[in-house]
Amino acid sequence: MGALLLFMDVMMPALLKQLGEIKDMLVLVLALVFIVWGLVATFADSWKYGAYGPEIFTGGFALLAAGALRMGILK
């Protein structure tokens, strides 16, 4: 399915312009989920929410920065 989308992106870029914008927004939403999950895992009193909170937070923050750079929000 991914190869078909990439092929369509090369052959008909105007058709998939909206899809590119949606993918950019999904990356930012996923980054925010990782940031919140990392903060909860770091500061919660129990192991119910997962371990490695600082690593999850750092990964989410890096993903957020990469998405913002890709979208042109950061320069």
mmJSON file of the N, C-alpha and C atoms, coordinates in Angstrom:
{"data_MODEL":{"atom_site":{
"group_PDB":["ATOM","ATOM","ATOM","ATOM","ATOM","ATOM","ATOM","ATOM","ATOM","ATOM","ATOM","ATOM","ATOM","ATOM","ATOM","ATOM","ATOM","ATOM","ATOM","ATOM","ATOM","ATOM","ATOM","ATOM","ATOM","ATOM","ATOM","ATOM","ATOM","ATOM","ATOM","ATOM","ATOM","ATOM","ATOM","ATOM","ATOM","ATOM","ATOM","ATOM","ATOM","ATOM","ATOM","ATOM","ATOM","ATOM","ATOM","ATOM","ATOM","ATOM","ATOM","ATOM","ATOM","ATOM","ATOM","ATOM","ATOM","ATOM","ATOM","ATOM","ATOM","ATOM","ATOM","ATOM","ATOM","ATOM","ATOM","ATOM","ATOM","ATOM","ATOM","ATOM","ATOM","ATOM","ATOM","ATOM","ATOM","ATOM","ATOM","ATOM","ATOM","ATOM","ATOM","ATOM","ATOM","ATOM","ATOM","ATOM","ATOM","ATOM","ATOM","ATOM","ATOM","ATOM","ATOM","ATOM","ATOM","ATOM","ATOM","ATOM","ATOM","ATOM","ATOM","ATOM","ATOM","ATOM","ATOM","ATOM","ATOM","ATOM","ATOM","ATOM","ATOM","ATOM","ATOM","ATOM","ATOM","ATOM","ATOM","ATOM","ATOM","ATOM","ATOM","ATOM","ATOM","ATOM","ATOM","ATOM","ATOM","ATOM","ATOM","ATOM","ATOM","ATOM","ATOM","ATOM","ATOM","ATOM","ATOM","ATOM","ATOM","ATOM","ATOM","ATOM","ATOM","ATOM","ATOM","ATOM","ATOM","ATOM","ATOM","ATOM","ATOM","ATOM","ATOM","ATOM","ATOM","ATOM","ATOM","ATOM","ATOM","ATOM","ATOM","ATOM","ATOM","ATOM","ATOM","ATOM","ATOM","ATOM","ATOM","ATOM","ATOM","ATOM","ATOM","ATOM","ATOM","ATOM","ATOM","ATOM","ATOM","ATOM","ATOM","ATOM","ATOM","ATOM","ATOM","ATOM","ATOM","ATOM","ATOM","ATOM","ATOM","ATOM","ATOM","ATOM","ATOM","ATOM","ATOM","ATOM","ATOM","ATOM","ATOM","ATOM","ATOM","ATOM","ATOM","ATOM","ATOM","ATOM","ATOM","ATOM","ATOM","ATOM","ATOM","ATOM","ATOM","ATOM","ATOM","ATOM","ATOM","ATOM","ATOM","ATOM","ATOM"],
"id":[1,2,3,4,5,6,7,8,9,10,11,12,13,14,15,16,17,18,19,20,21,22,23,24,25,26,27,28,29,30,31,32,33,34,35,36,37,38,39,40,41,42,43,44,45,46,47,48,49,50,51,52,53,54,55,56,57,58,59,60,61,62,63,64,65,66,67,68,69,70,71,72,73,74,75,76,77,78,79,80,81,82,83,84,85,86,87,88,89,90,91,92,93,94,95,96,97,98,99,100,101,102,103,104,105,106,107,108,109,110,111,112,113,114,115,116,117,118,119,120,121,122,123,124,125,126,127,128,129,130,131,132,133,134,135,136,137,138,139,140,141,142,143,144,145,146,147,148,149,150,151,152,153,154,155,156,157,158,159,160,161,162,163,164,165,166,167,168,169,170,171,172,173,174,175,176,177,178,179,180,181,182,183,184,185,186,187,188,189,190,191,192,193,194,195,196,197,198,199,200,201,202,203,204,205,206,207,208,209,210,211,212,213,214,215,216,217,218,219,220,221,222,223,224,225],
"type_symbol":["N","C","C","N","C","C","N","C","C","N","C","C","N","C","C","N","C","C","N","C","C","N","C","C","N","C","C","N","C","C","N","C","C","N","C","C","N","C","C","N","C","C","N","C","C","N","C","C","N","C","C","N","C","C","N","C","C","N","C","C","N","C","C","N","C","C","N","C","C","N","C","C","N","C","C","N","C","C","N","C","C","N","C","C","N","C","C","N","C","C","N","C","C","N","C","C","N","C","C","N","C","C","N","C","C","N","C","C","N","C","C","N","C","C","N","C","C","N","C","C","N","C","C","N","C","C","N","C","C","N","C","C","N","C","C","N","C","C","N","C","C","N","C","C","N","C","C","N","C","C","N","C","C","N","C","C","N","C","C","N","C","C","N","C","C","N","C","C","N","C","C","N","C","C","N","C","C","N","C","C","N","C","C","N","C","C","N","C","C","N","C","C","N","C","C","N","C","C","N","C","C","N","C","C","N","C","C","N","C","C","N","C","C","N","C","C","N","C","C","N","C","C","N","C","C"],
"label_atom_id":["N","CA","C","N","CA","C","N","CA","C","N","CA","C","N","CA","C","N","CA","C","N","CA","C","N","CA","C","N","CA","C","N","CA","C","N","CA","C","N","CA","C","N","CA","C","N","CA","C","N","CA","C","N","CA","C","N","CA","C","N","CA","C","N","CA","C","N","CA","C","N","CA","C","N","CA","C","N","CA","C","N","CA","C","N","CA","C","N","CA","C","N","CA","C","N","CA","C","N","CA","C","N","CA","C","N","CA","C","N","CA","C","N","CA","C","N","CA","C","N","CA","C","N","CA","C","N","CA","C","N","CA","C","N","CA","C","N","CA","C","N","CA","C","N","CA","C","N","CA","C","N","CA","C","N","CA","C","N","CA","C","N","CA","C","N","CA","C","N","CA","C","N","CA","C","N","CA","C","N","CA","C","N","CA","C","N","CA","C","N","CA","C","N","CA","C","N","CA","C","N","CA","C","N","CA","C","N","CA","C","N","CA","C","N","CA","C","N","CA","C","N","CA","C","N","CA","C","N","CA","C","N","CA","C","N","CA","C","N","CA","C","N","CA","C","N","CA","C","N","CA","C","N","CA","C","N","CA","C","N","CA","C"],
"label_alt_id":[null,null,null,null,null,null,null,null,null,null,null,null,null,null,null,null,null,null,null,null,null,null,null,null,null,null,null,null,null,null,null,null,null,null,null,null,null,null,null,null,null,null,null,null,null,null,null,null,null,null,null,null,null,null,null,null,null,null,null,null,null,null,null,null,null,null,null,null,null,null,null,null,null,null,null,null,null,null,null,null,null,null,null,null,null,null,null,null,null,null,null,null,null,null,null,null,null,null,null,null,null,null,null,null,null,null,null,null,null,null,null,null,null,null,null,null,null,null,null,null,null,null,null,null,null,null,null,null,null,null,null,null,null,null,null,null,null,null,null,null,null,null,null,null,null,null,null,null,null,null,null,null,null,null,null,null,null,null,null,null,null,null,null,null,null,null,null,null,null,null,null,null,null,null,null,null,null,null,null,null,null,null,null,null,null,null,null,null,null,null,null,null,null,null,null,null,null,null,null,null,null,null,null,null,null,null,null,null,null,null,null,null,null,null,null,null,null,null,null,null,null,null,null,null,null],
"label_comp_id":["MET","MET","MET","GLY","GLY","GLY","ALA","ALA","ALA","LEU","LEU","LEU","LEU","LEU","LEU","LEU","LEU","LEU","PHE","PHE","PHE","MET","MET","MET","ASP","ASP","ASP","VAL","VAL","VAL","MET","MET","MET","MET","MET","MET","PRO","PRO","PRO","ALA","ALA","ALA","LEU","LEU","LEU","LEU","LEU","LEU","LYS","LYS","LYS","GLN","GLN","GLN","LEU","LEU","LEU","GLY","GLY","GLY","GLU","GLU","GLU","ILE","ILE","ILE","LYS","LYS","LYS","ASP","ASP","ASP","MET","MET","MET","LEU","LEU","LEU","VAL","VAL","VAL","LEU","LEU","LEU","VAL","VAL","VAL","LEU","LEU","LEU","ALA","ALA","ALA","LEU","LEU","LEU","VAL","VAL","VAL","PHE","PHE","PHE","ILE","ILE","ILE","VAL","VAL","VAL","TRP","TRP","TRP","GLY","GLY","GLY","LEU","LEU","LEU","VAL","VAL","VAL","ALA","ALA","ALA","THR","THR","THR","PHE","PHE","PHE","ALA","ALA","ALA","ASP","ASP","ASP","SER","SER","SER","TRP","TRP","TRP","LYS","LYS","LYS","TYR","TYR","TYR","GLY","GLY","GLY","ALA","ALA","ALA","TYR","TYR","TYR","GLY","GLY","GLY","PRO","PRO","PRO","GLU","GLU","GLU","ILE","ILE","ILE","PHE","PHE","PHE","THR","THR","THR","GLY","GLY","GLY","GLY","GLY","GLY","PHE","PHE","PHE","ALA","ALA","ALA","LEU","LEU","LEU","LEU","LEU","LEU","ALA","ALA","ALA","ALA","ALA","ALA","GLY","GLY","GLY","ALA","ALA","ALA","LEU","LEU","LEU","ARG","ARG","ARG","MET","MET","MET","GLY","GLY","GLY","ILE","ILE","ILE","LEU","LEU","LEU","LYS","LYS","LYS"],
"label_asym_id":["A","A","A","A","A","A","A","A","A","A","A","A","A","A","A","A","A","A","A","A","A","A","A","A","A","A","A","A","A","A","A","A","A","A","A","A","A","A","A","A","A","A","A","A","A","A","A","A","A","A","A","A","A","A","A","A","A","A","A","A","A","A","A","A","A","A","A","A","A","A","A","A","A","A","A","A","A","A","A","A","A","A","A","A","A","A","A","A","A","A","A","A","A","A","A","A","A","A","A","A","A","A","A","A","A","A","A","A","A","A","A","A","A","A","A","A","A","A","A","A","A","A","A","A","A","A","A","A","A","A","A","A","A","A","A","A","A","A","A","A","A","A","A","A","A","A","A","A","A","A","A","A","A","A","A","A","A","A","A","A","A","A","A","A","A","A","A","A","A","A","A","A","A","A","A","A","A","A","A","A","A","A","A","A","A","A","A","A","A","A","A","A","A","A","A","A","A","A","A","A","A","A","A","A","A","A","A","A","A","A","A","A","A","A","A","A","A","A","A","A","A","A","A","A","A"],
"label_entity_id":["1","1","1","1","1","1","1","1","1","1","1","1","1","1","1","1","1","1","1","1","1","1","1","1","1","1","1","1","1","1","1","1","1","1","1","1","1","1","1","1","1","1","1","1","1","1","1","1","1","1","1","1","1","1","1","1","1","1","1","1","1","1","1","1","1","1","1","1","1","1","1","1","1","1","1","1","1","1","1","1","1","1","1","1","1","1","1","1","1","1","1","1","1","1","1","1","1","1","1","1","1","1","1","1","1","1","1","1","1","1","1","1","1","1","1","1","1","1","1","1","1","1","1","1","1","1","1","1","1","1","1","1","1","1","1","1","1","1","1","1","1","1","1","1","1","1","1","1","1","1","1","1","1","1","1","1","1","1","1","1","1","1","1","1","1","1","1","1","1","1","1","1","1","1","1","1","1","1","1","1","1","1","1","1","1","1","1","1","1","1","1","1","1","1","1","1","1","1","1","1","1","1","1","1","1","1","1","1","1","1","1","1","1","1","1","1","1","1","1","1","1","1","1","1","1"],
"label_seq_id":[1,1,1,2,2,2,3,3,3,4,4,4,5,5,5,6,6,6,7,7,7,8,8,8,9,9,9,10,10,10,11,11,11,12,12,12,13,13,13,14,14,14,15,15,15,16,16,16,17,17,17,18,18,18,19,19,19,20,20,20,21,21,21,22,22,22,23,23,23,24,24,24,25,25,25,26,26,26,27,27,27,28,28,28,29,29,29,30,30,30,31,31,31,32,32,32,33,33,33,34,34,34,35,35,35,36,36,36,37,37,37,38,38,38,39,39,39,40,40,40,41,41,41,42,42,42,43,43,43,44,44,44,45,45,45,46,46,46,47,47,47,48,48,48,49,49,49,50,50,50,51,51,51,52,52,52,53,53,53,54,54,54,55,55,55,56,56,56,57,57,57,58,58,58,59,59,59,60,60,60,61,61,61,62,62,62,63,63,63,64,64,64,65,65,65,66,66,66,67,67,67,68,68,68,69,69,69,70,70,70,71,71,71,72,72,72,73,73,73,74,74,74,75,75,75],
"pdbx_PDB_ins_code":[null,null,null,null,null,null,null,null,null,null,null,null,null,null,null,null,null,null,null,null,null,null,null,null,null,null,null,null,null,null,null,null,null,null,null,null,null,null,null,null,null,null,null,null,null,null,null,null,null,null,null,null,null,null,null,null,null,null,null,null,null,null,null,null,null,null,null,null,null,null,null,null,null,null,null,null,null,null,null,null,null,null,null,null,null,null,null,null,null,null,null,null,null,null,null,null,null,null,null,null,null,null,null,null,null,null,null,null,null,null,null,null,null,null,null,null,null,null,null,null,null,null,null,null,null,null,null,null,null,null,null,null,null,null,null,null,null,null,null,null,null,null,null,null,null,null,null,null,null,null,null,null,null,null,null,null,null,null,null,null,null,null,null,null,null,null,null,null,null,null,null,null,null,null,null,null,null,null,null,null,null,null,null,null,null,null,null,null,null,null,null,null,null,null,null,null,null,null,null,null,null,null,null,null,null,null,null,null,null,null,null,null,null,null,null,null,null,null,null,null,null,null,null,null,null],
"Cartn_x":[0.825,0.0,0.87,1.944,2.831,3.512,3.892,4.53,3.555,2.298,1.289,1.096,1.09,0.964,2.164,3.367,4.551,4.518,4.06,3.939,2.932,1.807,0.798,1.32,2.15,2.723,3.646,4.345,5.228,4.418,3.419,2.664,1.648,0.958,-0.074,0.087,1.035,1.297,0.147,-0.626,-1.73,-2.819,-2.959,-3.99,-3.691,-2.415,-2.04,-1.492,-1.726,-1.228,-1.866,-3.176,-3.866,-3.326,-2.995,-2.485,-1.158,-0.321,0.948,0.747,-0.229,-0.522,-1.091,-1.902,-2.47,-1.368,-0.414,0.699,1.544,1.752,2.511,1.797,0.492,-0.262,-0.261,-0.309,-0.264,1.062,2.15,3.458,3.459,2.889,2.848,1.962,0.836,-0.053,0.634,1.315,2.044,3.157,3.817,4.861,4.274,3.122,2.49,2.047,1.587,1.22,2.446,3.584,4.808,5.279,5.137,5.554,4.713,3.398,2.518,2.771,2.926,3.187,4.51,5.523,6.817,6.747,5.989,5.843,5.086,4.029,3.268,4.126,4.871,5.716,6.853,7.288,8.378,7.902,6.764,6.355,5.26,4.773,3.757,4.412,3.616,4.137,4.227,3.625,3.633,4.152,4.32,4.811,3.668,2.456,1.301,1.384,2.098,2.106,3.334,4.187,5.352,6.638,7.721,9.046,9.714,10.913,11.718,11.028,10.442,9.753,10.62,11.841,12.674,13.025,13.232,13.55,12.345,11.159,9.945,9.703,9.891,9.723,10.72,11.972,13.001,12.693,12.248,11.869,10.695,9.702,8.559,8.951,9.839,10.289,11.108,11.953,12.738,11.829,10.801,9.85,9.068,8.706,8.012,8.893,10.156,11.083,11.307,11.428,11.626,10.399,9.222,8.004,7.854,8.213,8.134,9.152,10.329,11.319,10.831,10.221,9.729,8.609,7.743,6.625,7.028,8.225,8.671,8.3,7.832,7.491,8.763,9.757,11.076,12.032,12.963,13.963,15.341],
"Cartn_y":[-1.186,0.0,1.25,1.216,2.372,2.636,1.569,1.733,2.332,1.944,2.509,4.0,4.386,5.806,6.601,6.042,6.735,6.847,5.802,5.838,6.91,6.972,7.988,9.388,9.515,10.813,11.313,10.4,10.784,11.076,10.238,10.376,11.518,11.673,12.704,13.437,14.365,15.014,15.886,16.478,17.336,16.528,15.274,14.424,14.104,13.941,13.543,14.698,15.94,17.079,17.117,16.879,16.848,15.742,14.602,13.478,13.827,14.579,15.013,15.911,16.815,17.693,16.901,15.915,15.08,14.269,13.75,12.992,13.876,15.134,16.048,16.285,16.442,16.657,15.403,14.222,12.984,12.831,13.266,13.213,14.116,15.31,16.222,15.682,15.082,14.504,13.341,12.483,11.369,11.876,12.945,13.525,14.045,14.696,15.19,14.045,12.953,11.774,11.228,11.134,10.651,11.595,12.898,13.856,13.682,13.609,13.444,12.103,11.041,9.713,9.705,10.337,10.407,11.165,12.267,13.026,12.227,11.538,10.722,9.58,8.922,7.803,8.277,9.51,10.029,10.397,11.075,11.644,10.866,9.76,8.96,8.164,7.823,7.116,5.608,5.093,3.642,3.294,1.982,1.486,1.195,1.633,1.333,1.999,3.089,3.876,3.623,2.721,2.384,2.888,2.409,2.803,3.658,4.088,4.869,6.167,6.849,8.1,9.165,9.407,10.441,10.129,8.854,8.497,8.699,8.353,8.549,10.035,10.838,12.286,12.872,12.442,12.953,12.566,11.342,10.919,11.717,11.969,12.775,14.202,14.762,16.133,16.219,15.216,15.198,15.027,14.187,14.01,15.293,16.003,17.276,18.303,18.365,19.302,18.942,17.651,17.229,17.548,17.32,17.654,19.141,19.931,21.386,21.893,21.294,21.672,21.308,20.147,19.707,20.599,21.044,21.894,23.351,23.71,25.091,25.965,25.368,26.144,26.623,25.742,26.098,26.308,27.21,27.45,27.444],
"Cartn_z":[0.0,0.0,0.0,0.781,0.833,-0.494,-1.19,-2.497,-3.501,-3.423,-4.315,-4.054,-2.78,-2.452,-2.95,-2.804,-3.308,-4.827,-5.512,-6.967,-7.393,-6.698,-7.012,-6.717,-5.698,-5.355,-6.462,-7.123,-8.229,-9.488,-9.776,-11.021,-10.982,-9.857,-9.734,-8.406,-8.307,-7.022,-6.525,-7.43,-6.998,-6.299,-6.706,-6.12,-4.654,-4.333,-2.974,-2.137,-2.552,-1.782,-0.39,-0.343,0.946,1.833,1.251,2.032,2.692,2.009,2.59,3.79,3.705,4.836,6.009,5.712,6.772,7.451,6.662,7.247,8.155,7.764,8.617,9.942,9.904,11.135,12.014,11.396,12.174,12.908,12.289,12.948,14.172,14.051,15.194,16.311,15.961,16.978,17.686,16.935,17.539,18.457,18.066,18.91,20.217,20.155,21.38,22.283,21.695,22.493,23.216,22.518,23.155,24.259,24.057,25.083,26.34,26.175,27.342,28.017,27.241,27.796,28.552,28.006,28.68,29.991,30.013,31.255,32.307,31.9,32.852,33.373,32.495,32.925,33.82,33.642,34.469,35.867,35.953,37.231,37.947,37.394,38.074,39.204,40.202,41.37,41.166,40.142,39.956,38.565,38.332,37.044,36.081,36.419,35.575,34.206,34.125,32.891,32.034,32.436,31.636,32.251,31.719,32.184,31.113,31.404,30.463,30.054,31.016,30.731,30.092,30.609,29.974,28.523,28.202,26.822,25.905,26.399,25.604,25.385,26.443,26.314,25.322,25.408,24.497,23.055,22.846,21.496,20.952,21.797,21.367,21.054,21.872,21.628,20.347,20.102,18.861,17.646,17.767,16.673,16.415,17.479,17.33,16.631,17.02,16.381,14.917,14.615,13.224,12.372,12.919,12.179,11.96,12.971,12.824,11.807,11.783,10.766,9.368,9.246,7.934,7.432,8.337,7.939,7.77,8.207,8.077,9.251,10.342,11.531,12.21,12.311,12.839,11.677,11.88,10.825,11.422],
"occupancy":[1.0,1.0,1.0,1.0,1.0,1.0,1.0,1.0,1.0,1.0,1.0,1.0,1.0,1.0,1.0,1.0,1.0,1.0,1.0,1.0,1.0,1.0,1.0,1.0,1.0,1.0,1.0,1.0,1.0,1.0,1.0,1.0,1.0,1.0,1.0,1.0,1.0,1.0,1.0,1.0,1.0,1.0,1.0,1.0,1.0,1.0,1.0,1.0,1.0,1.0,1.0,1.0,1.0,1.0,1.0,1.0,1.0,1.0,1.0,1.0,1.0,1.0,1.0,1.0,1.0,1.0,1.0,1.0,1.0,1.0,1.0,1.0,1.0,1.0,1.0,1.0,1.0,1.0,1.0,1.0,1.0,1.0,1.0,1.0,1.0,1.0,1.0,1.0,1.0,1.0,1.0,1.0,1.0,1.0,1.0,1.0,1.0,1.0,1.0,1.0,1.0,1.0,1.0,1.0,1.0,1.0,1.0,1.0,1.0,1.0,1.0,1.0,1.0,1.0,1.0,1.0,1.0,1.0,1.0,1.0,1.0,1.0,1.0,1.0,1.0,1.0,1.0,1.0,1.0,1.0,1.0,1.0,1.0,1.0,1.0,1.0,1.0,1.0,1.0,1.0,1.0,1.0,1.0,1.0,1.0,1.0,1.0,1.0,1.0,1.0,1.0,1.0,1.0,1.0,1.0,1.0,1.0,1.0,1.0,1.0,1.0,1.0,1.0,1.0,1.0,1.0,1.0,1.0,1.0,1.0,1.0,1.0,1.0,1.0,1.0,1.0,1.0,1.0,1.0,1.0,1.0,1.0,1.0,1.0,1.0,1.0,1.0,1.0,1.0,1.0,1.0,1.0,1.0,1.0,1.0,1.0,1.0,1.0,1.0,1.0,1.0,1.0,1.0,1.0,1.0,1.0,1.0,1.0,1.0,1.0,1.0,1.0,1.0,1.0,1.0,1.0,1.0,1.0,1.0,1.0,1.0,1.0,1.0,1.0,1.0],
"B_iso_or_equiv":[0.0,0.0,0.0,0.0,0.0,0.0,0.0,0.0,0.0,0.0,0.0,0.0,0.0,0.0,0.0,0.0,0.0,0.0,0.0,0.0,0.0,0.0,0.0,0.0,0.0,0.0,0.0,0.0,0.0,0.0,0.0,0.0,0.0,0.0,0.0,0.0,0.0,0.0,0.0,0.0,0.0,0.0,0.0,0.0,0.0,0.0,0.0,0.0,0.0,0.0,0.0,0.0,0.0,0.0,0.0,0.0,0.0,0.0,0.0,0.0,0.0,0.0,0.0,0.0,0.0,0.0,0.0,0.0,0.0,0.0,0.0,0.0,0.0,0.0,0.0,0.0,0.0,0.0,0.0,0.0,0.0,0.0,0.0,0.0,0.0,0.0,0.0,0.0,0.0,0.0,0.0,0.0,0.0,0.0,0.0,0.0,0.0,0.0,0.0,0.0,0.0,0.0,0.0,0.0,0.0,0.0,0.0,0.0,0.0,0.0,0.0,0.0,0.0,0.0,0.0,0.0,0.0,0.0,0.0,0.0,0.0,0.0,0.0,0.0,0.0,0.0,0.0,0.0,0.0,0.0,0.0,0.0,0.0,0.0,0.0,0.0,0.0,0.0,0.0,0.0,0.0,0.0,0.0,0.0,0.0,0.0,0.0,0.0,0.0,0.0,0.0,0.0,0.0,0.0,0.0,0.0,0.0,0.0,0.0,0.0,0.0,0.0,0.0,0.0,0.0,0.0,0.0,0.0,0.0,0.0,0.0,0.0,0.0,0.0,0.0,0.0,0.0,0.0,0.0,0.0,0.0,0.0,0.0,0.0,0.0,0.0,0.0,0.0,0.0,0.0,0.0,0.0,0.0,0.0,0.0,0.0,0.0,0.0,0.0,0.0,0.0,0.0,0.0,0.0,0.0,0.0,0.0,0.0,0.0,0.0,0.0,0.0,0.0,0.0,0.0,0.0,0.0,0.0,0.0,0.0,0.0,0.0,0.0,0.0,0.0],
"pdbx_formal_charge":[null,null,null,null,null,null,null,null,null,null,null,null,null,null,null,null,null,null,null,null,null,null,null,null,null,null,null,null,null,null,null,null,null,null,null,null,null,null,null,null,null,null,null,null,null,null,null,null,null,null,null,null,null,null,null,null,null,null,null,null,null,null,null,null,null,null,null,null,null,null,null,null,null,null,null,null,null,null,null,null,null,null,null,null,null,null,null,null,null,null,null,null,null,null,null,null,null,null,null,null,null,null,null,null,null,null,null,null,null,null,null,null,null,null,null,null,null,null,null,null,null,null,null,null,null,null,null,null,null,null,null,null,null,null,null,null,null,null,null,null,null,null,null,null,null,null,null,null,null,null,null,null,null,null,null,null,null,null,null,null,null,null,null,null,null,null,null,null,null,null,null,null,null,null,null,null,null,null,null,null,null,null,null,null,null,null,null,null,null,null,null,null,null,null,null,null,null,null,null,null,null,null,null,null,null,null,null,null,null,null,null,null,null,null,null,null,null,null,null,null,null,null,null,null,null],
"auth_seq_id":[1,1,1,2,2,2,3,3,3,4,4,4,5,5,5,6,6,6,7,7,7,8,8,8,9,9,9,10,10,10,11,11,11,12,12,12,13,13,13,14,14,14,15,15,15,16,16,16,17,17,17,18,18,18,19,19,19,20,20,20,21,21,21,22,22,22,23,23,23,24,24,24,25,25,25,26,26,26,27,27,27,28,28,28,29,29,29,30,30,30,31,31,31,32,32,32,33,33,33,34,34,34,35,35,35,36,36,36,37,37,37,38,38,38,39,39,39,40,40,40,41,41,41,42,42,42,43,43,43,44,44,44,45,45,45,46,46,46,47,47,47,48,48,48,49,49,49,50,50,50,51,51,51,52,52,52,53,53,53,54,54,54,55,55,55,56,56,56,57,57,57,58,58,58,59,59,59,60,60,60,61,61,61,62,62,62,63,63,63,64,64,64,65,65,65,66,66,66,67,67,67,68,68,68,69,69,69,70,70,70,71,71,71,72,72,72,73,73,73,74,74,74,75,75,75],
"auth_comp_id":["MET","MET","MET","GLY","GLY","GLY","ALA","ALA","ALA","LEU","LEU","LEU","LEU","LEU","LEU","LEU","LEU","LEU","PHE","PHE","PHE","MET","MET","MET","ASP","ASP","ASP","VAL","VAL","VAL","MET","MET","MET","MET","MET","MET","PRO","PRO","PRO","ALA","ALA","ALA","LEU","LEU","LEU","LEU","LEU","LEU","LYS","LYS","LYS","GLN","GLN","GLN","LEU","LEU","LEU","GLY","GLY","GLY","GLU","GLU","GLU","ILE","ILE","ILE","LYS","LYS","LYS","ASP","ASP","ASP","MET","MET","MET","LEU","LEU","LEU","VAL","VAL","VAL","LEU","LEU","LEU","VAL","VAL","VAL","LEU","LEU","LEU","ALA","ALA","ALA","LEU","LEU","LEU","VAL","VAL","VAL","PHE","PHE","PHE","ILE","ILE","ILE","VAL","VAL","VAL","TRP","TRP","TRP","GLY","GLY","GLY","LEU","LEU","LEU","VAL","VAL","VAL","ALA","ALA","ALA","THR","THR","THR","PHE","PHE","PHE","ALA","ALA","ALA","ASP","ASP","ASP","SER","SER","SER","TRP","TRP","TRP","LYS","LYS","LYS","TYR","TYR","TYR","GLY","GLY","GLY","ALA","ALA","ALA","TYR","TYR","TYR","GLY","GLY","GLY","PRO","PRO","PRO","GLU","GLU","GLU","ILE","ILE","ILE","PHE","PHE","PHE","THR","THR","THR","GLY","GLY","GLY","GLY","GLY","GLY","PHE","PHE","PHE","ALA","ALA","ALA","LEU","LEU","LEU","LEU","LEU","LEU","ALA","ALA","ALA","ALA","ALA","ALA","GLY","GLY","GLY","ALA","ALA","ALA","LEU","LEU","LEU","ARG","ARG","ARG","MET","MET","MET","GLY","GLY","GLY","ILE","ILE","ILE","LEU","LEU","LEU","LYS","LYS","LYS"],
"auth_asym_id":["A","A","A","A","A","A","A","A","A","A","A","A","A","A","A","A","A","A","A","A","A","A","A","A","A","A","A","A","A","A","A","A","A","A","A","A","A","A","A","A","A","A","A","A","A","A","A","A","A","A","A","A","A","A","A","A","A","A","A","A","A","A","A","A","A","A","A","A","A","A","A","A","A","A","A","A","A","A","A","A","A","A","A","A","A","A","A","A","A","A","A","A","A","A","A","A","A","A","A","A","A","A","A","A","A","A","A","A","A","A","A","A","A","A","A","A","A","A","A","A","A","A","A","A","A","A","A","A","A","A","A","A","A","A","A","A","A","A","A","A","A","A","A","A","A","A","A","A","A","A","A","A","A","A","A","A","A","A","A","A","A","A","A","A","A","A","A","A","A","A","A","A","A","A","A","A","A","A","A","A","A","A","A","A","A","A","A","A","A","A","A","A","A","A","A","A","A","A","A","A","A","A","A","A","A","A","A","A","A","A","A","A","A","A","A","A","A","A","A","A","A","A","A","A","A"],
"auth_atom_id":["N","CA","C","N","CA","C","N","CA","C","N","CA","C","N","CA","C","N","CA","C","N","CA","C","N","CA","C","N","CA","C","N","CA","C","N","CA","C","N","CA","C","N","CA","C","N","CA","C","N","CA","C","N","CA","C","N","CA","C","N","CA","C","N","CA","C","N","CA","C","N","CA","C","N","CA","C","N","CA","C","N","CA","C","N","CA","C","N","CA","C","N","CA","C","N","CA","C","N","CA","C","N","CA","C","N","CA","C","N","CA","C","N","CA","C","N","CA","C","N","CA","C","N","CA","C","N","CA","C","N","CA","C","N","CA","C","N","CA","C","N","CA","C","N","CA","C","N","CA","C","N","CA","C","N","CA","C","N","CA","C","N","CA","C","N","CA","C","N","CA","C","N","CA","C","N","CA","C","N","CA","C","N","CA","C","N","CA","C","N","CA","C","N","CA","C","N","CA","C","N","CA","C","N","CA","C","N","CA","C","N","CA","C","N","CA","C","N","CA","C","N","CA","C","N","CA","C","N","CA","C","N","CA","C","N","CA","C","N","CA","C","N","CA","C","N","CA","C","N","CA","C","N","CA","C","N","CA","C","N","CA","C"],
"pdbx_PDB_model_num":[1,1,1,1,1,1,1,1,1,1,1,1,1,1,1,1,1,1,1,1,1,1,1,1,1,1,1,1,1,1,1,1,1,1,1,1,1,1,1,1,1,1,1,1,1,1,1,1,1,1,1,1,1,1,1,1,1,1,1,1,1,1,1,1,1,1,1,1,1,1,1,1,1,1,1,1,1,1,1,1,1,1,1,1,1,1,1,1,1,1,1,1,1,1,1,1,1,1,1,1,1,1,1,1,1,1,1,1,1,1,1,1,1,1,1,1,1,1,1,1,1,1,1,1,1,1,1,1,1,1,1,1,1,1,1,1,1,1,1,1,1,1,1,1,1,1,1,1,1,1,1,1,1,1,1,1,1,1,1,1,1,1,1,1,1,1,1,1,1,1,1,1,1,1,1,1,1,1,1,1,1,1,1,1,1,1,1,1,1,1,1,1,1,1,1,1,1,1,1,1,1,1,1,1,1,1,1,1,1,1,1,1,1,1,1,1,1,1,1,1,1,1,1,1,1]
}}}
